[in-house]
């Protein structure tokens, strides 16, 4: 039960960073909230990094502050962006 409570606390603490990352993706790529959410989730899955780490990578890249995100997170973001932002087929 304590582990579950700690996990929930961590998720709540990470929420502002995830929401900011979604907003940045929406603004930078002209996508909707759902698409931005799918991009973050897919990048998390592909990189094996927690969602909060992927969100931090997006916001750090936008701010150009702090260390660069890990290579696997950056590659996963590129892959997820390409997957979800492809132009529709004619």
C-alpha positions in Angstrom: 0.0 0.0 0.0 2.9 2.4 0.8 4.5 1.7 -2.6 1.2 2.5 -4.3 0.9 5.8 -2.4 4.5 6.7 -3.3 3.9 5.9 -6.9 0.8 8.1 -6.9 2.7 11.0 -5.2 5.4 10.7 -7.9 2.8 10.8 -10.7 1.1 13.9 -9.2 4.4 15.6 -8.8 5.4 14.9 -12.4 2.0 16.1 -13.8 3.0 19.8 -14.3 6.1 18.8 -16.3 4.1 16.4 -18.5 1.4 19.0 -19.1 4.1 21.6 -20.1 5.7 19.1 -22.4 2.4 18.4 -24.1 1.8 22.1 -24.5 5.2 22.5 -26.1 4.7 19.6 -28.5 1.3 21.1 -29.4 2.7 24.5 -30.1 5.9 23.3 -31.9 4.2 20.7 -34.1 0.6 22.0 -34.5 -0.9 18.8 -33.0 -3.7 18.3 -30.6 -3.5 17.3 -26.9 -4.2 13.6 -27.5 -1.5 13.4 -30.2 1.0 15.1 -27.9 0.1 12.6 -25.1 0.6 9.7 -27.5 4.0 11.0 -28.5 5.1 11.3 -24.9 3.8 7.8 -24.1 5.4 6.2 -27.1 8.7 7.9 -26.5 8.6 6.7 -22.9 7.9 3.1 -24.1 10.5 3.2 -26.8 13.3 4.6 -24.6 12.4 2.6 -21.5 12.5 6.0 -19.6 9.7 7.1 -17.3 7.2 9.5 -18.7 8.5 12.3 -16.4 12.0 11.8 -17.9 10.7 12.2 -21.4 8.7 15.2 -20.4 11.8 16.7 -18.8 13.7 16.1 -22.0 11.1 18.0 -24.1 11.0 20.9 -21.7 14.8 21.0 -21.3 15.2 21.1 -25.1 12.7 24.0 -25.3 14.5 25.9 -22.6 18.0 24.9 -23.7 18.8 24.6 -20.0 20.7 21.9 -18.2 22.2 18.7 -19.6 21.1 17.2 -22.8 18.6 14.4 -22.4 19.9 10.8 -22.7 20.5 9.7 -26.3 17.8 6.9 -26.1 15.2 9.4 -25.0 16.1 11.8 -27.8 15.9 9.0 -30.4 12.6 7.8 -29.0 11.2 11.3 -29.2 12.2 11.6 -32.9 10.7 8.2 -33.7 7.4 9.0 -31.8 7.2 12.4 -33.5 7.7 10.9 -36.9 5.1 8.2 -36.2 2.4 10.5 -35.0 3.0 13.5 -37.2 3.2 11.9 -40.6 1.3 13.6 -43.3 -1.8 11.7 -44.2 -1.6 9.4 -47.2 -3.3 10.5 -50.4 
